[in-house]
Amino acid sequence: MPHPKEQPSAEKTARSHTSHRPRLRRQPFKWRVRAPWRQIAPQLARQGSNALVSRPLFLALVGANLASLLYFGLIASPIYVSRASLTVLNPTRAGSNLTSMLSGGSGDGTAEAAYVLKDYVGSWQAFRELADRMDLARNFARGDVVSAYGGVAGLFRRNDIALWRYYRKHVHVDVDVKSGIAAVEVQAFQPEFARRLAETALADALQDMNQLGREQAQNELSTAQAKTGDIKAQLARTDAALARYRTSVGIYDPREEYTSDLTLLNDLNGKEAELKSQYAAVQKATPASPVLHNLTDAMAAVQGRMAADRARFPQLGRVSAEYERLAGLRDNQQNLLQQASLAEQQAMRNSAQSRYYMQLISPPSRPETPELPDRAMWIGGIFLVTLLLWGLLR
């Protein structure tokens, strides 16, 4: 009987299928875009770019960068900077200044004189003296349409106030408090004009500062002389009043008279005591001696003189009060006259020394290469600012 065929088990079947199945290689992943999306994507890209270009902020920022490139690359005029370094000395203030030294200054008055120079260079008076002589309006108007005098930066204004403000922006002085050195900087569109303007401004400043110093010293001297004359007149009136008073009372110096009478009274008191002791001794030894009569007369004379001197004291007291007032007033006026005379002498010395001296460390330069505007810095700065605004406001 034939044996029935043995049925393969499920495990063996699965194992055989697994062993004979071919291995599939792993393919790299690819984005699969269906056909409708292939048509929509370019449309979205075109719409995004059109929306970006049509945004006002984007156009404004791009315009700002293009304007900076156009102006600083092609239009902006070169600016030449003339520099000078100097110290200003004044002999009347050359002494040590404790307040300035404690605050970190030089202590010899150079910083104070340098600040006077700085204030004068930027003053209206200095501007008016330079405006016509140096023809500031014509020379400052030689730049481009934006930075020149009367241009866009100044809102096209052309008057003396606008020119003064333009002058102050382009001519200025910086002072180092510790060293007292003044640094002068003049900006112009021509190198030769920048140098001449710096030299003329410094020369005019020194001349006018000396004139102001002489006027101040002359005013101080006049005040001191007037005060001295006034005190002399008061002293003369006091001396005349004192002389009239002495004539009226008949006493030259009540204070000395009182001292003399007091000394005499003390001497008379001593003499009286001596006579009394002699009288007692003689009377005890010889009661009937004629010497007693002489001693009695002597004591009477001494006592009479003492009484006369005591009677003068009230009178001296009455006249000494007015005399002391007049004498004290005269002494005070003499002291004031002495002080006023010293002040007058000092004012005379200051008047002779009231002069500023300028020591140039570096004379005004004539630049060969323009220093301003810093084109790369401005273009890069505007680009960074616009980039930051785009990142914040988009």
C-alpha positions as CSV (number, residue, x, y, z in Angstrom):
1,M,0.0,0.0,0.0
2,P,1.6,3.1,-1.1
3,H,2.5,5.6,1.7
4,P,0.7,8.9,1.5
5,K,2.8,11.9,0.7
6,E,4.0,13.7,3.7
7,Q,2.5,17.2,3.8
8,P,5.1,19.9,4.5
9,S,4.6,21.8,7.7
10,A,3.8,25.5,7.7
11,E,7.2,26.3,9.4
12,K,9.1,24.6,6.7
13,T,7.1,26.3,4.0
14,A,7.7,29.7,5.4
15,R,11.4,29.0,5.8
16,S,11.7,27.8,2.3
17,H,10.0,30.9,1.0
18,T,12.2,33.1,3.1
19,S,15.3,31.5,1.9
20,H,14.4,31.8,-1.7
21,R,13.1,35.5,-1.6
22,P,15.4,37.9,-3.3
23,R,16.7,40.9,-1.1
24,L,15.6,44.3,-2.1
25,R,18.1,47.2,-2.1
26,R,17.2,50.3,-0.1
27,Q,16.7,53.2,-2.5
28,P,17.5,56.9,-1.4
29,F,14.5,58.9,-0.3
30,K,13.1,61.3,-2.8
31,W,10.5,64.0,-2.5
32,R,7.7,63.1,-4.8
33,V,5.7,66.1,-6.0
34,R,2.6,65.5,-7.7
35,A,1.9,67.2,-11.0
36,P,-0.5,69.8,-9.5
37,W,2.2,71.0,-7.0
38,R,4.7,71.3,-9.8
39,Q,2.5,73.9,-11.4
40,I,1.6,75.8,-8.2
41,A,5.2,76.2,-6.7
42,P,6.5,78.6,-9.4
43,Q,3.4,80.7,-9.1
44,L,3.9,80.9,-5.3
45,A,7.5,81.9,-5.7
46,R,6.6,84.6,-8.2
47,Q,3.8,85.9,-5.9
48,G,6.3,86.0,-2.9
49,S,8.9,88.0,-4.9
50,N,6.2,90.3,-6.2
51,A,4.9,90.8,-2.7
52,L,8.4,91.5,-1.3
53,V,9.1,94.1,-4.0
54,S,5.8,95.8,-3.6
55,R,6.2,96.3,0.2
56,P,6.8,100.0,1.0
57,L,9.3,99.2,3.8
58,F,11.5,97.2,1.5
59,L,11.4,99.9,-1.2
60,A,12.3,102.5,1.4
61,L,15.2,100.6,2.8
62,V,16.6,99.8,-0.6
63,G,16.2,103.4,-1.6
64,A,18.1,104.5,1.4
65,N,21.0,102.2,0.6
66,L,21.0,103.3,-3.0
67,A,20.9,107.0,-2.0
68,S,23.8,106.5,0.4
69,L,25.8,104.8,-2.4
70,L,25.0,107.5,-4.8
71,Y,25.7,110.4,-2.4
72,F,28.8,109.1,-0.6
73,G,30.2,107.4,-3.7
74,L,29.7,110.2,-6.3
75,I,28.2,113.4,-4.9
76,A,29.8,114.1,-1.5
77,S,32.5,116.8,-1.6
78,P,35.8,116.0,0.1
79,I,36.4,117.9,3.4
80,Y,39.9,118.9,4.5
81,V,40.7,119.2,8.2
82,S,43.4,121.6,9.5
83,R,44.6,120.9,13.0
84,A,46.7,122.8,15.5
85,S,47.8,122.2,19.1
86,L,48.8,125.0,21.5
87,T,48.9,126.3,25.0
88,V,47.9,129.8,26.2
89,L,49.7,131.4,29.1
90,N,48.9,134.5,31.2
91,P,51.6,135.7,33.6
92,T,49.0,137.2,36.0
93,R,47.5,133.7,36.4
94,A,50.7,131.7,36.2
95,G,50.8,131.1,39.9
96,S,49.8,127.7,41.4
97,N,46.0,127.3,41.5
98,L,45.2,124.9,44.4
99,T,41.6,124.4,43.3
100,S,42.6,123.5,39.7
101,M,45.3,121.1,41.0
102,L,42.8,119.3,43.3
103,S,40.4,118.9,40.4
104,G,43.1,117.3,38.3
105,G,44.0,120.4,36.3
106,S,47.4,121.8,35.4
107,G,47.3,124.3,38.3
108,D,49.3,127.0,36.3
109,G,46.3,128.8,34.7
110,T,46.9,127.3,31.2
111,A,43.6,125.5,31.2
112,E,41.7,128.6,32.2
113,A,43.3,130.6,29.4
114,A,42.6,127.7,26.9
115,Y,38.9,127.8,27.9
116,V,38.9,131.6,27.3
117,L,40.3,130.8,23.8
118,K,37.7,128.2,23.2
119,D,34.8,130.4,24.2
120,Y,36.1,133.3,22.1
121,V,36.7,131.2,18.9
122,G,33.1,130.1,19.0
123,S,31.7,133.5,19.9
124,W,29.6,135.9,17.7
125,Q,32.3,138.5,17.8
126,A,35.0,136.2,16.4
127,F,32.5,135.1,13.7
128,R,31.7,138.6,12.7
129,E,35.4,139.6,12.4
130,L,36.1,136.5,10.2
131,A,32.9,136.6,8.1
132,D,33.9,139.5,5.9
133,R,37.6,139.1,6.0
134,M,37.7,135.4,5.1
135,D,34.5,135.5,3.0
136,L,33.0,132.6,4.9
137,A,29.7,132.5,3.0
138,R,31.4,132.0,-0.4
139,N,34.0,129.5,0.8
140,F,31.6,127.4,2.9
141,A,29.2,127.2,-0.1
142,R,31.7,125.4,-2.4
143,G,30.7,122.0,-1.3
144,D,28.0,119.7,-2.6
145,V,24.3,120.4,-2.5
146,V,23.8,118.6,0.9
147,S,26.8,119.5,3.1
148,A,27.6,123.0,1.8
149,Y,26.4,126.2,3.5
150,G,22.9,126.9,2.3
151,G,22.4,123.3,1.2
152,V,19.9,120.5,2.2
153,A,21.5,120.0,5.6
154,G,20.8,123.6,6.5
155,L,17.4,123.6,4.9
156,F,18.6,126.0,2.3
157,R,18.9,128.9,4.8
158,R,21.3,131.7,4.0
159,N,21.5,134.3,6.7
160,D,24.0,135.4,9.4
161,I,22.6,133.0,12.1
162,A,22.7,130.0,9.7
163,L,26.3,131.0,8.7
164,W,27.3,131.4,12.4
165,R,25.9,127.9,13.2
166,Y,27.7,126.4,10.2
167,Y,30.9,128.1,11.3
168,R,30.6,126.7,14.9
169,K,30.1,123.2,13.4
170,H,33.3,123.4,11.3
171,V,35.6,125.5,13.6
172,H,35.9,124.2,17.2
173,V,38.4,123.9,20.0
174,D,38.8,121.1,22.5
175,V,40.7,121.6,25.8
176,D,42.6,118.9,27.8
177,V,41.9,119.9,31.5
178,K,44.9,118.1,32.9
179,S,47.6,119.5,30.5
180,G,45.8,122.7,29.4
181,I,46.5,121.9,25.7
182,A,44.0,123.3,23.3
183,A,43.4,121.3,20.1
184,V,42.0,123.4,17.2
185,E,40.2,121.8,14.3
186,V,38.9,123.6,11.1
187,Q,37.0,121.8,8.4
188,A,36.7,123.3,4.9
189,F,36.3,122.2,1.3
190,Q,39.7,123.6,0.3
191,P,42.9,122.7,2.2
192,E,44.5,126.2,1.9
193,F,41.3,127.9,3.1
194,A,41.2,125.5,6.1
195,R,44.8,126.4,7.1
196,R,44.3,130.2,6.6
197,L,41.1,130.1,8.6
198,A,42.8,128.4,11.5
199,E,45.7,130.8,11.5
200,T,43.4,133.9,11.3
201,A,41.1,132.6,13.9
202,L,44.0,132.0,16.4
203,A,45.6,135.4,15.6
204,D,42.3,137.3,16.1
205,A,41.6,135.4,19.3
206,L,45.0,136.2,20.8
207,Q,44.6,139.9,19.8
208,D,41.1,140.3,21.2
209,M,42.0,138.3,24.4
210,N,44.9,140.7,25.0
211,Q,42.6,143.6,24.4
212,L,40.1,142.2,26.9
213,G,42.8,141.6,29.4
214,R,44.1,145.1,29.1
215,E,40.6,146.5,29.6
216,Q,40.1,144.3,32.6
217,A,43.4,145.3,34.1
218,Q,42.7,149.0,33.4
219,N,39.3,148.7,35.1
220,E,40.9,147.1,38.1
221,L,43.5,149.8,38.3
222,S,40.9,152.6,38.0
223,T,38.8,151.0,40.7
224,A,41.9,150.7,43.0
225,Q,42.9,154.3,42.3
226,A,39.4,155.6,42.9
227,K,39.2,153.7,46.2
228,T,42.6,155.0,47.3
229,G,41.6,158.6,46.5
230,D,38.3,158.1,48.4
231,I,40.0,156.8,51.5
232,K,42.6,159.6,51.4
233,A,39.8,162.2,51.3
234,Q,38.0,160.6,54.2
235,L,41.3,160.5,56.2
236,A,41.9,164.2,55.5
237,R,38.4,165.0,56.8
238,T,38.9,162.9,59.9
239,D,42.3,164.6,60.6
240,A,40.7,168.0,60.2
241,A,37.9,167.1,62.6
242,L,40.4,165.8,65.1
243,A,42.4,169.0,64.9
244,R,39.3,171.1,65.5
245,Y,38.4,169.0,68.5
246,R,41.8,169.3,70.1
247,T,41.6,173.1,69.6
248,S,38.2,173.3,71.2
249,V,39.1,171.2,74.3
250,G,42.6,172.5,74.6
251,I,44.0,169.0,75.0
252,Y,46.1,167.3,72.3
253,D,45.7,163.8,73.4
254,P,43.2,163.1,76.3
255,R,44.4,159.5,76.5
256,E,48.0,160.6,77.2
257,E,46.8,163.3,79.5
258,Y,44.8,160.9,81.5
259,T,47.7,158.5,81.8
260,S,50.0,161.3,82.9
261,D,47.5,162.6,85.5
262,L,47.0,159.1,86.8
263,T,50.8,158.5,87.1
264,L,51.1,161.9,88.9
265,L,48.3,161.0,91.3
266,N,49.9,157.8,92.2
267,D,53.2,159.6,92.9
268,L,51.4,162.2,95.0
269,N,49.7,159.4,97.0
270,G,53.1,158.0,97.7
271,K,54.5,161.4,98.6
272,E,51.5,162.0,101.0
273,A,52.1,158.7,102.7
274,E,55.7,159.5,103.1
275,L,55.0,162.9,104.6
276,K,52.4,161.4,107.0
277,S,54.9,158.9,108.3
278,Q,57.6,161.6,108.8
279,Y,55.1,163.8,110.6
280,A,54.1,160.9,112.9
281,A,57.7,160.1,113.7
282,V,58.7,163.8,114.4
283,Q,55.6,164.4,116.5
284,K,56.3,161.4,118.6
285,A,60.0,162.3,119.1
286,T,59.7,166.1,119.5
287,P,56.1,167.3,119.7
288,A,57.1,171.0,119.8
289,S,59.5,170.8,116.8
290,P,59.0,173.5,114.1
291,V,59.5,170.7,111.5
292,L,55.9,169.6,112.1
293,H,54.7,172.9,110.7
294,N,56.7,172.4,107.5
295,L,55.5,168.8,107.1
296,T,51.9,170.0,107.6
297,D,52.3,172.6,104.8
298,A,53.9,170.0,102.5
299,M,51.0,167.6,103.1
300,A,48.5,170.3,102.4
301,A,50.2,171.2,99.1
302,V,50.3,167.5,98.1
303,Q,46.6,167.0,99.0
304,G,45.7,170.2,97.0
305,R,47.4,168.9,93.9
306,M,45.8,165.5,94.3
307,A,42.4,167.2,94.6
308,A,43.0,169.2,91.4
309,D,44.1,166.1,89.5
310,R,41.0,164.2,90.7
311,A,38.9,167.0,89.5
312,R,40.3,166.8,86.0
313,F,39.4,163.1,85.6
314,P,35.6,163.7,84.9
315,Q,36.6,166.3,82.3
316,L,39.1,164.0,80.7
317,G,36.5,161.3,80.6
318,R,34.0,163.5,78.8
319,V,36.4,164.7,76.1
320,S,38.2,161.3,75.7
321,A,35.0,159.6,74.4
322,E,34.8,161.9,71.3
323,Y,38.6,161.8,70.9
324,E,38.7,158.0,71.0
325,R,36.0,157.9,68.3
326,L,37.8,160.2,66.0
327,A,41.2,158.5,66.7
328,G,39.8,155.1,66.1
329,L,38.2,156.3,62.8
330,R,41.5,157.7,61.8
331,D,43.4,154.5,62.6
332,N,40.9,152.4,60.6
333,Q,41.2,154.7,57.6
334,Q,44.9,154.6,57.7
335,N,44.8,150.8,57.6
336,L,42.3,150.9,54.7
337,L,44.6,153.3,52.9
338,Q,47.5,151.0,53.3
339,Q,45.5,148.1,51.9
340,A,44.2,150.2,49.1
341,S,47.7,151.3,48.2
342,L,48.8,147.6,48.1
343,A,45.8,146.8,45.9
344,E,46.7,149.7,43.6
345,Q,50.3,148.5,43.3
346,Q,49.1,145.0,42.5
347,A,46.7,146.4,39.9
348,M,49.5,148.3,38.3
349,R,51.6,145.2,38.1
350,N,48.7,143.3,36.6
351,S,48.1,146.0,34.0
352,A,51.7,145.8,32.9
353,Q,51.5,141.9,32.7
354,S,48.0,141.5,31.4
355,R,49.0,139.8,28.2
356,Y,48.3,136.3,26.8
357,Y,51.1,134.4,25.2
358,M,50.4,131.6,22.7
359,Q,52.8,128.7,22.4
360,L,52.2,126.6,19.3
361,I,52.9,122.9,19.8
362,S,51.8,122.2,16.3
363,P,51.0,125.0,13.9
364,P,47.8,124.8,11.7
365,S,48.4,122.1,9.1
366,R,47.7,122.2,5.4
367,P,46.1,118.8,4.7
368,E,46.9,117.2,1.3
369,T,44.3,114.4,1.6
370,P,40.6,114.9,2.5
371,E,39.7,113.3,5.8
372,L,35.9,113.6,5.6
373,P,33.3,112.3,5.0
374,D,34.1,108.7,6.0
375,R,32.4,107.2,3.0
376,A,32.8,103.5,3.9
377,M,31.7,104.0,7.4
378,W,28.5,105.9,6.3
379,I,27.6,103.4,3.6
380,G,28.2,100.4,5.9
381,G,26.4,102.0,8.8
382,I,23.3,102.8,6.7
383,F,23.3,99.3,5.4
384,L,23.5,97.8,8.9
385,V,20.7,100.1,10.2
386,T,18.4,99.3,7.3
387,L,19.1,95.6,7.8
388,L,18.2,95.9,11.4
389,L,15.0,97.8,10.6
390,W,14.1,95.1,8.1
391,G,14.6,92.4,10.6
392,L,12.5,94.2,13.2
393,L,9.6,95.6,11.1
394,R,9.0,93.1,8.3
